[in-house]
Amino acid sequence: MSAVDWFGLIAPYAIFFVLLVVYYFWEGKREQRIRERYDEEADHAR
């Protein structure tokens, strides 16, 4: 196999894993905002 073939074989998986890491990073940020908002609303309800 040539280097181009290896790149074609590995690149889609590498791109997938990079996008997966980015997704989990953004999802973690979104969940943190939701938790903060929930805590604020819980404090107001008391």
Predicted model as a PDB file, atoms N, CA, C, CB and O in Angstrom, pLDDT in the B-factor column:
MODEL        1                                                                  
ATOM      1  N   MET A   1       0.843  -1.189   0.000  1.00 83.00           N  
ATOM      2  CA  MET A   1       0.000   0.000   0.000  1.00 83.00           C  
ATOM      3  C   MET A   1       0.877   1.237   0.000  1.00 83.00           C  
ATOM      4  CB  MET A   1      -0.953   0.007   1.215  1.00 83.00           C  
ATOM      5  O   MET A   1       1.914   1.290   0.660  1.00 83.00           O  
ATOM      6  N   SER A   2       0.437   2.218  -0.749  1.00 92.00           N  
ATOM      7  CA  SER A   2       1.193   3.472  -0.793  1.00 92.00           C  
ATOM      8  C   SER A   2       0.760   4.386   0.359  1.00 92.00           C  
ATOM      9  CB  SER A   2       0.990   4.186  -2.161  1.00 92.00           C  
ATOM     10  O   SER A   2      -0.200   4.103   1.076  1.00 92.00           O  
ATOM     11  N   ALA A   3       1.487   5.471   0.511  1.00 91.00           N  
ATOM     12  CA  ALA A   3       1.186   6.420   1.580  1.00 91.00           C  
ATOM     13  C   ALA A   3      -0.186   7.056   1.374  1.00 91.00           C  
ATOM     14  CB  ALA A   3       2.268   7.507   1.651  1.00 91.00           C  
ATOM     15  O   ALA A   3      -0.896   7.333   2.341  1.00 91.00           O  
ATOM     16  N   VAL A   4      -0.552   7.282   0.140  1.00 92.00           N  
ATOM     17  CA  VAL A   4      -1.866   7.877  -0.149  1.00 92.00           C  
ATOM     18  C   VAL A   4      -2.980   6.917   0.261  1.00 92.00           C  
ATOM     19  CB  VAL A   4      -1.990   8.232  -1.656  1.00 92.00           C  
ATOM     20  O   VAL A   4      -4.013   7.337   0.780  1.00 92.00           O  
ATOM     21  N   ASP A   5      -2.763   5.643   0.026  1.00 94.00           N  
ATOM     22  CA  ASP A   5      -3.763   4.647   0.439  1.00 94.00           C  
ATOM     23  C   ASP A   5      -3.912   4.616   1.959  1.00 94.00           C  
ATOM     24  CB  ASP A   5      -3.376   3.249  -0.080  1.00 94.00           C  
ATOM     25  O   ASP A   5      -5.025   4.547   2.481  1.00 94.00           O  
ATOM     26  N   TRP A   6      -2.787   4.667   2.657  1.00 93.00           N  
ATOM     27  CA  TRP A   6      -2.843   4.687   4.121  1.00 93.00           C  
ATOM     28  C   TRP A   6      -3.551   5.934   4.628  1.00 93.00           C  
ATOM     29  CB  TRP A   6      -1.435   4.612   4.710  1.00 93.00           C  
ATOM     30  O   TRP A   6      -4.334   5.886   5.578  1.00 93.00           O  
ATOM     31  N   PHE A   7      -3.255   7.054   3.970  1.00 91.00           N  
ATOM     32  CA  PHE A   7      -3.924   8.298   4.365  1.00 91.00           C  
ATOM     33  C   PHE A   7      -5.433   8.186   4.141  1.00 91.00           C  
ATOM     34  CB  PHE A   7      -3.351   9.499   3.574  1.00 91.00           C  
ATOM     35  O   PHE A   7      -6.218   8.615   4.986  1.00 91.00           O  
ATOM     36  N   GLY A   8      -5.829   7.626   3.033  1.00 94.00           N  
ATOM     37  CA  GLY A   8      -7.257   7.444   2.747  1.00 94.00           C  
ATOM     38  C   GLY A   8      -7.913   6.483   3.707  1.00 94.00           C  
ATOM     39  O   GLY A   8      -9.113   6.576   3.968  1.00 94.00           O  
ATOM     40  N   LEU A   9      -7.130   5.558   4.236  1.00 95.00           N  
ATOM     41  CA  LEU A   9      -7.666   4.586   5.185  1.00 95.00           C  
ATOM     42  C   LEU A   9      -7.766   5.168   6.590  1.00 95.00           C  
ATOM     43  CB  LEU A   9      -6.797   3.336   5.203  1.00 95.00           C  
ATOM     44  O   LEU A   9      -8.739   4.901   7.297  1.00 95.00           O  
ATOM     45  N   ILE A  10      -6.802   5.941   6.998  1.00 96.00           N  
ATOM     46  CA  ILE A  10      -6.727   6.449   8.367  1.00 96.00           C  
ATOM     47  C   ILE A  10      -7.444   7.794   8.531  1.00 96.00           C  
ATOM     48  CB  ILE A  10      -5.273   6.590   8.784  1.00 96.00           C  
ATOM     49  O   ILE A  10      -8.013   8.049   9.593  1.00 96.00           O  
ATOM     50  N   ALA A  11      -7.433   8.644   7.533  1.00 97.00           N  
ATOM     51  CA  ALA A  11      -7.968  10.010   7.653  1.00 97.00           C  
ATOM     52  C   ALA A  11      -9.429  10.050   8.092  1.00 97.00           C  
ATOM     53  CB  ALA A  11      -7.830  10.730   6.332  1.00 97.00           C  
ATOM     54  O   ALA A  11      -9.756  10.841   8.977  1.00 97.00           O  
ATOM     55  N   PRO A  12     -10.319   9.248   7.531  1.00 97.00           N  
ATOM     56  CA  PRO A  12     -11.716   9.341   7.998  1.00 97.00           C  
ATOM     57  C   PRO A  12     -11.873   9.021   9.480  1.00 97.00           C  
ATOM     58  CB  PRO A  12     -12.591   8.403   7.193  1.00 97.00           C  
ATOM     59  O   PRO A  12     -12.674   9.650  10.172  1.00 97.00           O  
ATOM     60  N   TYR A  13     -11.113   8.047   9.966  1.00 97.00           N  
ATOM     61  CA  TYR A  13     -11.194   7.710  11.393  1.00 97.00           C  
ATOM     62  C   TYR A  13     -10.612   8.827  12.255  1.00 97.00           C  
ATOM     63  CB  TYR A  13     -10.458   6.390  11.677  1.00 97.00           C  
ATOM     64  O   TYR A  13     -11.151   9.151  13.313  1.00 97.00           O  
ATOM     65  N   ALA A  14      -9.517   9.408  11.796  1.00 97.00           N  
ATOM     66  CA  ALA A  14      -8.909  10.510  12.550  1.00 97.00           C  
ATOM     67  C   ALA A  14      -9.861  11.698  12.613  1.00 97.00           C  
ATOM     68  CB  ALA A  14      -7.568  10.933  11.912  1.00 97.00           C  
ATOM     69  O   ALA A  14     -10.024  12.310  13.669  1.00 97.00           O  
ATOM     70  N   ILE A  15     -10.487  12.025  11.491  1.00 98.00           N  
ATOM     71  CA  ILE A  15     -11.451  13.131  11.464  1.00 98.00           C  
ATOM     72  C   ILE A  15     -12.636  12.819  12.369  1.00 98.00           C  
ATOM     73  CB  ILE A  15     -11.937  13.400  10.021  1.00 98.00           C  
ATOM     74  O   ILE A  15     -13.108  13.694  13.095  1.00 98.00           O  
ATOM     75  N   PHE A  16     -13.113  11.595  12.332  1.00 98.00           N  
ATOM     76  CA  PHE A  16     -14.232  11.198  13.182  1.00 98.00           C  
ATOM     77  C   PHE A  16     -13.892  11.386  14.659  1.00 98.00           C  
ATOM     78  CB  PHE A  16     -14.618   9.740  12.909  1.00 98.00           C  
ATOM     79  O   PHE A  16     -14.693  11.940  15.412  1.00 98.00           O  
ATOM     80  N   PHE A  17     -12.711  10.929  15.080  1.00 98.00           N  
ATOM     81  CA  PHE A  17     -12.351  11.033  16.489  1.00 98.00           C  
ATOM     82  C   PHE A  17     -12.127  12.474  16.907  1.00 98.00           C  
ATOM     83  CB  PHE A  17     -11.109  10.216  16.774  1.00 98.00           C  
ATOM     84  O   PHE A  17     -12.454  12.842  18.035  1.00 98.00           O  
ATOM     85  N   VAL A  18     -11.580  13.295  16.031  1.00 98.00           N  
ATOM     86  CA  VAL A  18     -11.416  14.715  16.358  1.00 98.00           C  
ATOM     87  C   VAL A  18     -12.785  15.360  16.537  1.00 98.00           C  
ATOM     88  CB  VAL A  18     -10.609  15.451  15.252  1.00 98.00           C  
ATOM     89  O   VAL A  18     -13.000  16.108  17.492  1.00 98.00           O  
ATOM     90  N   LEU A  19     -13.706  15.077  15.631  1.00 98.00           N  
ATOM     91  CA  LEU A  19     -15.053  15.642  15.752  1.00 98.00           C  
ATOM     92  C   LEU A  19     -15.764  15.119  16.989  1.00 98.00           C  
ATOM     93  CB  LEU A  19     -15.877  15.325  14.507  1.00 98.00           C  
ATOM     94  O   LEU A  19     -16.541  15.845  17.609  1.00 98.00           O  
ATOM     95  N   LEU A  20     -15.509  13.872  17.357  1.00 98.00           N  
ATOM     96  CA  LEU A  20     -16.104  13.311  18.568  1.00 98.00           C  
ATOM     97  C   LEU A  20     -15.593  14.032  19.813  1.00 98.00           C  
ATOM     98  CB  LEU A  20     -15.803  11.810  18.666  1.00 98.00           C  
ATOM     99  O   LEU A  20     -16.373  14.315  20.722  1.00 98.00           O  
ATOM    100  N   VAL A  21     -14.312  14.328  19.866  1.00 98.00           N  
ATOM    101  CA  VAL A  21     -13.745  15.057  21.001  1.00 98.00           C  
ATOM    102  C   VAL A  21     -14.328  16.464  21.068  1.00 98.00           C  
ATOM    103  CB  VAL A  21     -12.205  15.120  20.896  1.00 98.00           C  
ATOM    104  O   VAL A  21     -14.670  16.945  22.149  1.00 98.00           O  
ATOM    105  N   VAL A  22     -14.442  17.121  19.926  1.00 98.00           N  
ATOM    106  CA  VAL A  22     -15.027  18.469  19.890  1.00 98.00           C  
ATOM    107  C   VAL A  22     -16.479  18.425  20.366  1.00 98.00           C  
ATOM    108  CB  VAL A  22     -14.947  19.066  18.457  1.00 98.00           C  
ATOM    109  O   VAL A  22     -16.914  19.300  21.114  1.00 98.00           O  
ATOM    110  N   TYR A  23     -17.223  17.415  19.938  1.00 98.00           N  
ATOM    111  CA  TYR A  23     -18.614  17.289  20.353  1.00 98.00           C  
ATOM    112  C   TYR A  23     -18.715  17.130  21.871  1.00 98.00           C  
ATOM    113  CB  TYR A  23     -19.278  16.098  19.646  1.00 98.00           C  
ATOM    114  O   TYR A  23     -19.532  17.795  22.508  1.00 98.00           O  
ATOM    115  N   TYR A  24     -17.896  16.259  22.451  1.00 98.00           N  
ATOM    116  CA  TYR A  24     -17.964  16.055  23.897  1.00 98.00           C  
ATOM    117  C   TYR A  24     -17.534  17.296  24.649  1.00 98.00           C  
ATOM    118  CB  TYR A  24     -17.100  14.877  24.311  1.00 98.00           C  
ATOM    119  O   TYR A  24     -18.068  17.577  25.723  1.00 98.00           O  
ATOM    120  N   PHE A  25     -16.577  18.052  24.112  1.00 98.00           N  
ATOM    121  CA  PHE A  25     -16.170  19.301  24.745  1.00 98.00           C  
ATOM    122  C   PHE A  25     -17.334  20.287  24.758  1.00 98.00           C  
ATOM    123  CB  PHE A  25     -14.955  19.911  24.015  1.00 98.00           C  
ATOM    124  O   PHE A  25     -17.650  20.861  25.800  1.00 98.00           O  
ATOM    125  N   TRP A  26     -17.974  20.485  23.607  1.00 98.00           N  
ATOM    126  CA  TRP A  26     -19.117  21.413  23.547  1.00 98.00           C  
ATOM    127  C   TRP A  26     -20.282  20.919  24.386  1.00 98.00           C  
ATOM    128  CB  TRP A  26     -19.572  21.607  22.099  1.00 98.00           C  
ATOM    129  O   TRP A  26     -20.954  21.723  25.032  1.00 98.00           O  
ATOM    130  N   GLU A  27     -20.535  19.640  24.394  1.00 98.00           N  
ATOM    131  CA  GLU A  27     -21.627  19.086  25.184  1.00 98.00           C  
ATOM    132  C   GLU A  27     -21.365  19.298  26.672  1.00 98.00           C  
ATOM    133  CB  GLU A  27     -21.810  17.589  24.878  1.00 98.00           C  
ATOM    134  O   GLU A  27     -22.290  19.589  27.430  1.00 98.00           O  
ATOM    135  N   GLY A  28     -20.117  19.155  27.089  1.00 97.00           N  
ATOM    136  CA  GLY A  28     -19.766  19.409  28.478  1.00 97.00           C  
ATOM    137  C   GLY A  28     -20.001  20.850  28.862  1.00 97.00           C  
ATOM    138  O   GLY A  28     -20.496  21.131  29.953  1.00 97.00           O  
ATOM    139  N   LYS A  29     -19.650  21.769  27.973  1.00 97.00           N  
ATOM    140  CA  LYS A  29     -19.906  23.193  28.231  1.00 97.00           C  
ATOM    141  C   LYS A  29     -21.403  23.463  28.327  1.00 97.00           C  
ATOM    142  CB  LYS A  29     -19.282  24.067  27.125  1.00 97.00           C  
ATOM    143  O   LYS A  29     -21.849  24.212  29.196  1.00 97.00           O  
ATOM    144  N   ARG A  30     -22.178  22.849  27.431  1.00 97.00           N  
ATOM    145  CA  ARG A  30     -23.630  23.067  27.440  1.00 97.00           C  
ATOM    146  C   ARG A  30     -24.236  22.516  28.724  1.00 97.00           C  
ATOM    147  CB  ARG A  30     -24.293  22.407  26.208  1.00 97.00           C  
ATOM    148  O   ARG A  30     -25.099  23.154  29.327  1.00 97.00           O  
ATOM    149  N   GLU A  31     -23.794  21.346  29.143  1.00 97.00           N  
ATOM    150  CA  GLU A  31     -24.319  20.748  30.364  1.00 97.00           C  
ATOM    151  C   GLU A  31     -23.958  21.601  31.581  1.00 97.00           C  
ATOM    152  CB  GLU A  31     -23.780  19.317  30.534  1.00 97.00           C  
ATOM    153  O   GLU A  31     -24.759  21.732  32.507  1.00 97.00           O  
ATOM    154  N   GLN A  32     -22.771  22.174  31.583  1.00 97.00           N  
ATOM    155  CA  GLN A  32     -22.360  23.028  32.695  1.00 97.00           C  
ATOM    156  C   GLN A  32     -23.258  24.270  32.781  1.00 97.00           C  
ATOM    157  CB  GLN A  32     -20.880  23.444  32.537  1.00 97.00           C  
ATOM    158  O   GLN A  32     -23.649  24.681  33.874  1.00 97.00           O  
ATOM    159  N   ARG A  33     -23.583  24.867  31.620  1.00 97.00           N  
ATOM    160  CA  ARG A  33     -24.488  26.029  31.615  1.00 97.00           C  
ATOM    161  C   ARG A  33     -25.869  25.641  32.130  1.00 97.00           C  
ATOM    162  CB  ARG A  33     -24.602  26.623  30.196  1.00 97.00           C  
ATOM    163  O   ARG A  33     -26.480  26.386  32.897  1.00 97.00           O  
ATOM    164  N   ILE A  34     -26.358  24.484  31.713  1.00 98.00           N  
ATOM    165  CA  ILE A  34     -27.674  24.035  32.162  1.00 98.00           C  
ATOM    166  C   ILE A  34     -27.670  23.809  33.676  1.00 98.00           C  
ATOM    167  CB  ILE A  34     -28.088  22.740  31.424  1.00 98.00           C  
ATOM    168  O   ILE A  34     -28.630  24.174  34.354  1.00 98.00           O  
ATOM    169  N   ARG A  35     -26.603  23.214  34.212  1.00 97.00           N  
ATOM    170  CA  ARG A  35     -26.519  22.994  35.660  1.00 97.00           C  
ATOM    171  C   ARG A  35     -26.492  24.313  36.423  1.00 97.00           C  
ATOM    172  CB  ARG A  35     -25.273  22.170  36.002  1.00 97.00           C  
ATOM    173  O   ARG A  35     -27.139  24.447  37.462  1.00 97.00           O  
ATOM    174  N   GLU A  36     -25.739  25.294  35.905  1.00 97.00           N  
ATOM    175  CA  GLU A  36     -25.681  26.601  36.573  1.00 97.00           C  
ATOM    176  C   GLU A  36     -27.052  27.265  36.573  1.00 97.00           C  
ATOM    177  CB  GLU A  36     -24.647  27.520  35.886  1.00 97.00           C  
ATOM    178  O   GLU A  36     -27.484  27.830  37.578  1.00 97.00           O  
ATOM    179  N   ARG A  37     -27.728  27.187  35.434  1.00 96.00           N  
ATOM    180  CA  ARG A  37     -29.070  27.777  35.362  1.00 96.00           C  
ATOM    181  C   ARG A  37     -30.033  27.051  36.296  1.00 96.00           C  
ATOM    182  CB  ARG A  37     -29.602  27.734  33.917  1.00 96.00           C  
ATOM    183  O   ARG A  37     -30.866  27.687  36.942  1.00 96.00           O  
ATOM    184  N   TYR A  38     -29.929  25.753  36.371  1.00 96.00           N  
ATOM    185  CA  TYR A  38     -30.784  24.974  37.268  1.00 96.00           C  
ATOM    186  C   TYR A  38     -30.515  25.358  38.720  1.00 96.00           C  
ATOM    187  CB  TYR A  38     -30.556  23.461  37.062  1.00 96.00           C  
ATOM    188  O   TYR A  38     -31.449  25.523  39.505  1.00 96.00           O  
ATOM    189  N   ASP A  39     -29.229  25.500  39.081  1.00 96.00           N  
ATOM    190  CA  ASP A  39     -28.895  25.881  40.456  1.00 96.00           C  
ATOM    191  C   ASP A  39     -29.427  27.275  40.787  1.00 96.00           C  
ATOM    192  CB  ASP A  39     -27.374  25.834  40.670  1.00 96.00           C  
ATOM    193  O   ASP A  39     -29.925  27.504  41.890  1.00 96.00           O  
ATOM    194  N   GLU A  40     -29.322  28.220  39.826  1.00 95.00           N  
ATOM    195  CA  GLU A  40     -29.851  29.566  40.055  1.00 95.00           C  
ATOM    196  C   GLU A  40     -31.360  29.524  40.273  1.00 95.00           C  
ATOM    197  CB  GLU A  40     -29.511  30.489  38.870  1.00 95.00           C  
ATOM    198  O   GLU A  40     -31.877  30.169  41.185  1.00 95.00           O  
ATOM    199  N   GLU A  41     -32.053  28.778  39.451  1.00 95.00           N  
ATOM    200  CA  GLU A  41     -33.510  28.683  39.592  1.00 95.00           C  
ATOM    201  C   GLU A  41     -33.896  27.985  40.888  1.00 95.00           C  
ATOM    202  CB  GLU A  41     -34.115  27.938  38.399  1.00 95.00           C  
ATOM    203  O   GLU A  41     -34.909  28.325  41.498  1.00 95.00           O  
ATOM    204  N   ALA A  42     -33.105  27.022  41.308  1.00 94.00           N  
ATOM    205  CA  ALA A  42     -33.386  26.346  42.577  1.00 94.00           C  
ATOM    206  C   ALA A  42     -33.172  27.291  43.743  1.00 94.00           C  
ATOM    207  CB  ALA A  42     -32.503  25.102  42.738  1.00 94.00           C  
ATOM    208  O   ALA A  42     -33.919  27.249  44.720  1.00 94.00           O  
ATOM    209  N   ASP A  43     -32.145  28.156  43.653  1.00 92.00           N  
ATOM    210  CA  ASP A  43     -31.917  29.141  44.715  1.00 92.00           C  
ATOM    211  C   ASP A  43     -33.062  30.152  44.781  1.00 92.00           C  
ATOM    212  CB  ASP A  43     -30.581  29.871  44.491  1.00 92.00           C  
ATOM    213  O   ASP A  43     -33.470  30.563  45.868  1.00 92.00           O  
ATOM    214  N   HIS A  44     -33.585  30.555  43.602  1.00 90.00           N  
ATOM    215  CA  HIS A  44     -34.697  31.512  43.593  1.00 90.00           C  
ATOM    216  C   HIS A  44     -35.975  30.883  44.141  1.00 90.00           C  
ATOM    217  CB  HIS A  44     -34.940  32.033  42.171  1.00 90.00           C  
ATOM    218  O   HIS A  44     -36.812  31.575  44.721  1.00 90.00           O  
ATOM    219  N   ALA A  45     -36.118  29.607  43.961  1.00 88.00           N  
ATOM    220  CA  ALA A  45     -37.329  28.928  44.411  1.00 88.00           C  
ATOM    221  C   ALA A  45     -37.367  28.765  45.927  1.00 88.00           C  
ATOM    222  CB  ALA A  45     -37.440  27.570  43.747  1.00 88.00           C  
ATOM    223  O   ALA A  45     -38.437  28.562  46.501  1.00 88.00           O  
ATOM    224  N   ARG A  46     -36.215  28.853  46.578  1.00 81.00           N  
ATOM    225  CA  ARG A  46     -36.179  28.662  48.040  1.00 81.00           C  
ATOM    226  C   ARG A  46     -36.637  29.900  48.764  1.00 81.00           C  
ATOM    227  CB  ARG A  46     -34.776  28.289  48.503  1.00 81.00           C  
ATOM    228  O   ARG A  46     -36.671  29.918  49.995  1.00 81.00           O  
TER     229      ARG A  46                                                      
ENDMDL                                                                          
END                                                                             
